[in-house]
Amino acid sequence: MASILFHNRFGAVPGKREALLQSLLQAGSLMESIAGCQLYLVSTLPADPISVWVTEVWDSAEAHSESLKVRGVQKLIQQTIPLIAEMPRNTPRLTLMGGKGVRG
């Protein structure tokens, strides 16, 4: 089974990018304990004061869905939603074919 990859841009509410960044970094900490999560990266572009990017690699769509059941994830999602002005749109679920740093 091929891994799946998400590369999403979140636009923060004006003045809330740092809070959104911290919340998504906290989500990354929660993902550390999930075996099906191969990669969870949070990044910013210094010249862009509103965007936060999240790149995720999962063993499967099922593993990603299961992550939503991890203790604390739903509460964190509810706390994060008010910080987001622009949700990712039309983001394809990519099938990861290989490259440095990916498993199996």
Summary of the structure (lengths in Angstrom):
residues: 104
radius of gyration: 13.8
end to end distance: 9.3
largest distance: 41.4
contacts: 277
relative contact order: 0.30
helix: 32%
strand: 30%
